[in-house]
Amino acid sequence: MLRNLHVKNLALIDEAEVDFEKGLNILTGETGAGKSIIIGSINLALGEKVSKEMLRDNEENAFVELIFDVESDALKKALSGLDVYPEDNMLILSRKISGGRSIAKINGESVPASKMKAVSALLIDIHGQHEHQSLLKKQKHLEILDDYARNELSDIKSELKETYKKYREVTKELEEASLDEESRMRELSLLEYEIHEIEEAALTAGEDEVLETKYRKLLNGKKIMEAIHAAHGLLSMEDGSASELTGRAHRELSSVADYDDAIRGMADELLEIDNLLNDLNREIADYMDEAEFDDETFAGTEQRLDEINHLKAKYGHTIDEILASLEEKQEKAEKLQNFDMYHKKLLQQENALKETLQKQSEKASAIRKRYAKELAEKIREQLVDLNFLDVRFEMKFEQKETFGADGFDEVEFVIATNPGEPLKPLGSVASGGELSRIMLALKTVLAKNDEIETLIFDEIDTGISGRTAQMVSEKMHMIAEHHQVICITHLPQIAAMADAHFSIEKSVENETTISTIRRLTEDEQVTELARMLGGVRITDTVLESAREMLNLAQNAKK
């Protein structure tokens, strides 16, 4: 859940910090107080685009930080798929805006805005007017239904996805194989040339690395041999060599070793050093005998490396890649040499995969249709509660002409809000306010299944009042039993249901307008509800009505 929001130098906000609670968090305030800035700042922290207008006047920097508690194992697993890991069950998302640029961070580590969006999609779900408009897209309807039916549908969808992937590979191969005979022969000729070129090189794995090491030695052969000869001389000269001097030192100490154990230890160490020097000297002598630094060896090594690098430029960056390319070309050449049999086999594979897709799509469709009836009826019941009294709500199925990764179903929500009207798509019937209520009905039905813990509702109360507003407030409470809900509202009926009520207030300080946000006490909540009920002039009667509304809401939540 979203535990804390910290905003600095954003629009009307100088600096604000909010500690949100579980359940229903309500934000209220007079028009123009800056309620939308709170949602805007959250959106900004979650990766939305930055505009200069977001900064406070005369400020160069702005900052937004969100702190989430992450306790769900399923959420932790999903985050790990994005290479994000909570620390002490906590995730901090921040965005700093400076000079028209922004820096996004997760737990202090800079990330691209795209990653911030991907992470935020797992943490928080924001429903404003734009999100309600997504209900007009048919693809969204299929997503909603599949999410509702996921317990039974997930396995067959995984099978469908895998089969469709194979089907696309085969159809792509068929398209590539659809060449006339002349083109096929031309391609076969090229393949045979390339196969011969690679096979003739007789490459072995790791050969290039060995050759490159040898080439570096040969390239510096003179320098290496001069150093080796010098080292050998210093170790093996009869007069003044390291071996001769070490031997003399050992003999001197050995002559008095019986008088002191410490001297005996030093003499023994010198003997070990003398033996090591002799061994090393033999290794150097062997190296000098075996070393090949002649021009012929150098030329042969260089020529072989040139041959390998030429093949790398054409067929792969490594020998392994070249050999893999050879295998691929051999397979392709074999197919072209036996084209009729190869083409027939591809067609058989395509038909077999089509049959499998058909069966899997039919199975998925049957599951969807069963759940669609159940979901549509539950949504209809919720819509009736939200003052769509004679509503009909169904899911219309059509079969696409071609298969997709989800099968062949195309699903669309259709609605009739008045008796006798035909069922029509949402876009041709529902207003913005009605779309908000339909989204709320959906969220109420899906609340138990929805894995995203924090839901934000903005403009959920557009175009409603009276009994409908009361029902909306009760739905919000139902959703808040399973999720953390943050809701901006201008309706007292919804505000009264708050588990935590925050007021956003605008004031003028030093001729500058600023917005602040604070949590209300119970008495302050009554006063705020009275303002929402009665406007500027708050009478005792209005206060009493506000107190009664709050009491009724508290009782309704029990």
BELWO-V880851 format. One record per residue. OMEGA is omega in radians with two decimals (NA if undefined). Layout:
# BELWO-V880851
OMEGA
OMEGA
This chain:
# BELWO-V880851
3.11
-3.08
-3.00
3.03
3.10
-3.10
3.11
3.05
-3.14
3.13
-3.10
-3.06
3.04
3.02
-3.13
3.09
-3.09
3.01
-3.12
-3.12
2.96
3.11
-3.02
3.07
-3.09
3.06
3.11
3.11
-3.14
3.11
3.13
-3.11
3.10
-3.14
-3.10
-3.14
3.13
3.11
3.12
-3.13
3.08
3.10
-3.12
3.13
-3.09
3.01
3.12
-3.12
-3.12
3.01
-3.11
-3.10
-3.11
-3.12
3.01
3.10
3.09
3.08
-3.12
-3.09
3.01
-3.04
3.05
3.13
3.07
3.08
-3.13
2.91
-3.12
-3.10
-3.09
3.10
3.14
3.12
3.11
3.12
3.13
3.12
-3.14
3.07
3.08
-3.13
3.10
-3.06
3.11
3.07
-3.06
3.14
-3.10
3.12
-3.13
3.09
-3.11
3.11
3.08
-3.13
-3.11
3.09
3.12
3.10
-3.14
3.08
3.12
-3.14
2.99
-3.06
3.05
-3.12
-3.13
3.14
3.05
-3.13
-3.14
3.11
3.10
3.13
-3.13
3.12
-3.10
3.13
3.10
-3.00
-2.93
-3.12
-3.07
-3.14
3.03
-3.08
-3.14
-3.12
3.09
3.14
3.12
3.08
-3.13
-3.11
-3.08
-3.13
3.11
-3.12
3.11
3.11
-3.12
3.14
-3.12
3.09
3.13
-3.06
-2.92
-3.12
-3.13
-3.00
-2.96
-3.10
-3.11
3.09
3.09
3.10
3.12
-3.11
-3.12
3.13
-3.13
3.11
3.11
-3.14
3.13
3.11
-3.13
-3.14
3.09
3.13
3.10
3.12
-3.13
-3.11
-3.08
3.13
3.04
-3.02
-3.14
3.13
3.13
-3.13
3.11
3.14
3.13
3.13
3.12
3.13
-3.13
3.09
-3.10
3.11
3.13
-3.11
-3.12
-3.11
-3.12
-3.13
3.10
-3.10
3.00
-3.09
3.10
-3.10
-3.09
-3.13
3.11
-3.12
-3.14
3.08
3.13
-3.12
3.12
3.11
-3.12
-3.12
-3.13
-3.04
-3.09
-3.13
-3.13
-3.08
3.09
-3.13
-3.13
3.12
3.14
-3.14
-3.14
3.13
-3.12
-3.12
-2.93
3.13
-3.13
-3.11
3.03
3.10
3.13
-3.13
-3.10
-3.13
3.12
3.12
3.12
3.14
-3.14
-3.13
3.13
-3.12
-3.12
-3.10
-3.13
-3.06
-3.10
-3.08
-3.06
-3.13
3.14
3.12
3.11
3.12
3.13
3.12
3.11
3.12
3.11
3.10
3.10
3.12
-3.14
3.11
3.12
3.13
3.12
3.10
-3.13
-3.14
3.10
3.12
3.14
3.13
3.11
3.14
-3.13
-3.13
-3.02
-3.03
3.10
-3.14
-3.14
-3.09
-3.10
3.11
3.13
-3.11
3.14
3.12
-3.14
-3.13
-3.14
3.10
3.10
3.14
-3.14
-3.13
3.06
3.11
3.10
-3.13
-3.08
-2.90
3.14
-3.07
-3.13
3.10
3.10
3.13
3.11
-3.14
3.07
3.10
3.10
3.14
3.13
-3.12
3.11
3.11
-3.12
3.13
3.12
3.12
-3.12
3.10
3.10
-2.94
-3.07
3.13
3.13
-3.11
3.12
3.14
3.10
3.13
3.10
3.11
3.14
-3.13
3.13
3.13
3.07
3.13
3.12
3.10
-3.14
-3.12
-3.13
3.12
3.11
3.12
3.12
-3.11
3.13
3.11
-3.14
-3.08
3.11
3.14
-3.14
3.12
-3.13
-3.12
-3.13
-3.14
3.11
3.11
3.13
3.13
3.12
3.13
3.07
3.09
-3.10
3.00
2.88
-2.86
-3.10
-3.04
2.91
-3.09
-3.12
3.05
-3.08
-3.13
2.98
3.13
3.12
-3.13
-3.13
3.11
3.00
-3.13
3.12
-3.10
-3.12
-3.08
2.93
-3.03
3.11
3.02
3.05
-3.01
2.96
-3.03
-3.14
-3.14
3.07
3.14
3.07
3.06
-3.11
3.06
-3.09
-3.05
-3.11
-3.08
-2.93
3.01
3.12
3.13
3.12
3.07
3.11
-3.12
3.10
3.09
3.12
3.10
3.11
-3.10
3.12
-3.14
-3.03
-2.99
-3.08
-3.09
-3.04
-3.07
3.11
-2.96
-3.04
3.10
3.09
3.12
3.07
3.14
3.12
-3.06
-3.14
3.00
3.10
3.11
3.01
-3.07
3.14
3.12
3.12
3.13
3.08
-3.13
-3.14
3.08
3.12
3.11
3.13
3.12
-3.09
3.05
-3.11
-3.06
2.87
-3.13
3.03
-3.01
2.99
-3.09
3.00
-3.11
-3.13
-3.13
3.12
-3.12
-3.11
-3.11
-3.01
2.90
3.02
-3.05
-3.14
3.12
3.08
-3.00
-3.14
3.11
3.13
3.09
-3.13
3.11
3.10
3.13
3.10
3.06
3.07
3.12
3.14
3.11
-3.10
2.94
-3.13
3.12
3.11
3.10
3.09
3.14
3.13
3.09
3.11
3.09
-3.13
3.12
-2.94
3.10
-3.01
-3.06
-3.10
-3.14
3.09
3.14
3.13
3.10
3.13
3.10
3.13
3.13
3.13
3.12
3.14
3.13
3.12
3.13
3.14
3.11
-3.13
-3.10
-3.07
NA
